[in-house]
Amino acid sequence: MADDYDHGRRDGLRLALEILATEEAKWLPLLGKSPSWRTNLARETRYKTLQVAQTRVQTALNRLRPADDQSAASELAIAIEKAGL
C-alpha cells in the first residue's frame, strides 16, 4: 500500500513539473514585449516564480525517488507496458 502511495505522489509531482514547464514556455516569449514596464515586471516576476516552483517540485521528486535504481527501472517498465508501447 505504501508503495502505491509513493508511486502516486511521484506521478503527481511529475504532472506538476509538466504543468510548470508548459506555463514557463508560455510566458517566455512574452518577456519584455510589452510597452508597459509594469506589465514587463509582472511577467518577469511570474516567470521567475515558475522557475523557482519547478526547482522546488523537482527537489521534492528527487527526495521521493526510490533509493535503488531497480525499482525505478521496474516502475518505468510497468508504465511503458500500461501505455502499450
Secondary structure, DSSP 4 states (H G I P E B T S, - for coil): -HHHHHHHHHHHHHHHHHHHHHHHHHHGGGTT-SS-HHHHHHHHHHHHHHHHHHHHHHHHHHHHS-SSHHHHHHHHHHHHHHHT-
